[in-house]
Amino acid sequence: MVEILSYEFIQNAIFSAILISLIAGIVGSLVVVNRMVFLTGGVAHSAYGGIGMALYFGIPLFFGAVVFAVFTAIILAVLTFKKRSDMDTFIGVIWAVGMAIGIIFVDLTEGYNVDLMSYLFGSILAVDSNDIYFMVGLLILTIIIVVIWYRDILAVSYDMEYAMLRGIDIKKFYTLILVLSALSVVVAIKVVGLILVIALFTIPVYIAQRISKSLWVMMIIASMISLIASLIGLFLSYSFNLTSGASIILINAFIFILFLIFYHKK
Amino acid sequence: MSILEIKDLNFSYEKEVILKDISLGMKEGDFLAIIGPNGGGKSTLLKLILGILTPTSGDIKLFNDSFRANFSRIGYVPQNTNINIDFPIKVIDVVLMGYTESKKKLFGYSKAEIQKAMEVLEEVGISSLAQNKIGSLSGGQRQRVMIARAICNNPKLLILDEPTASIDSMGQKQIYELLRKLNTTISIIVVSHDISVILSYASSVAYINRSLVYHQLAQYKDRVIKENEHFCEVELLEMIGGLHG
């Protein structure tokens, strides 16, 4: 057991599990209380467009995914803010178009690139130092934003119309939450893959929401649940040679089922 | 002192006229009830007053100026149904949202602000629930929280949109009694369907159905309350001439 901790890829995997759990706990809480889960799913899947384009143009895939996801988040923020009744349609379109762009660009790229699979299903054991640095940067940025603007973010998340009447720039915070969720989702894709990423942002958060009396407590509890699930999932993945992303999500789901059974018994 | 002055207000949405030639005013201490059928433009009028919508033509002045210049003097209680009851937030934190400006620290509120919020909760009769999660409260209690949030900033005007929707009759009465008490220091505008209740508390009524019929109620109030406890909107309008005016 101690021996495997000496491997650099295992150390990176553990670091990334800790970092992504904290990010998913904080940003996932914002996503859920703002009822942006489907929106975040759309951004996650559209990121595949950036991955495909990056592959075609020969630039780093992660960079392509980040730029494309943030661009998509801003477009969605503008469109859905103006016409919230059409939100589902816009998300559906961006979800599918992003994936389609990605697939077409992969088709146009000569040769087969196995690395793409890690973006679809995640590979925590393939996380490198650069990914860790990005995660640390994003976590620090997220914490700074939440601490500085906690009251405004809380007001916008709880009652957007009232926040606007109080003079809070709701467009700014709506876009900020969406961009933050885009960045977080892209980082999490490395760990659990874009197909499973949305579960990481919703399952621990759902449990935390039920037992928390405030948003910041919800963020901490969600992060802790996510951390426990990620570390157990990682251990099982390494021990039984299973796909890491799927293992982590299934542990989350197991905790979720246990919670539902005991919470409703209470 | 003029609290609200609306002159020749018109509002259209995608070529459909929603409000036509509305002129209306209220003075300090007034309790104005806005009534009317669904789709008649009551909520639109409220959104125009609050600056959420922009008039097609006409003028709205609050305290002789715009809403934006006076938003700290106005408290607003939205419809009960608009609130997310699953949100992880305590009653006291909802009330603290009512501050427009704060001597805040980064993450939280000053002791004086929390103290004031507790006093407001005491005033609306639910200080014992301050640490409870908002979702655990009844509809009537939640509405008191919203009123506490609206008044913690010491407003001069309180605007309420259907404050007693989905609340039982006992809760409705308590809310209106609270509003009567607040009306001694705060002017009030309330959108409501509860005609018989409104007649017991409001000093004037504006009936909105695309256009406006406005009346002082004092001359009718005693008669209405004595004659019929379950007074309906049509009877009221016949009395004040709204159906023909």
Interface residues (C-beta under 8 A of the other chain):
Chain A: V33 R35 V147 I148 Y150 R151 L154 A155 S157 Y158 D159 E161 Y162 A163 M164 L165 R166 G167 A208 Q209 S212 K213 S214 L215 W216 V217 M218
Chain B: L50 G51 I52 R68 F71 I74 Y76 P78 N82 I83 N84 D86 F87 P88 I89 K90 D93 V94 M97 G98 T100 S102 K104 L106 F107 G108 Y109 Q131 K133 R149
